[in-house]
Amino acid sequence: MSKQYNWYRLTDADDPVVAEQAIAVYEVHGKKICFSRFGGQLYAFAYKCPHAGGLLAEGFIDGQGNVVCPLHRYRFSLRNGYNSSGEGFYLKTYPIEMREDGIFVGMEKSWLSW
């Protein structure tokens, strides 16, 4: 069964959202989400680190495309949330769609949102 998403408009289609290897925070449908750009591609991921709740917007993007938590330096792939420093955690990531009428972020539908 494939995941189903509710799509929320973030900005206009021509808005850069965030600079290369910077981290910006936007509120989407009442939830803070971090955004970063790496290799020209826009990524969206959780606001807090799954390990100890560090604010990822206070971390940085390394040269391999990982967000690095400011608390313990755990690293997570922007592409898929994989914990690339090996501690076994997983960072929530969000799909992004570029459309003519804007940039949209997908948030998983759940039975709680019915």
Secondary structure, DSSP 8 states (H G I E B T S, - for coil): ----EEEEEEE-TT---S-BT-EEEEEETTEEEEEEEETTEEEEEESB-TTT--BGGGSEE-TTSEEE-TTT--EEETTT-BBTTSS--B--EE-EEEETTEEEEEEE--GGG-
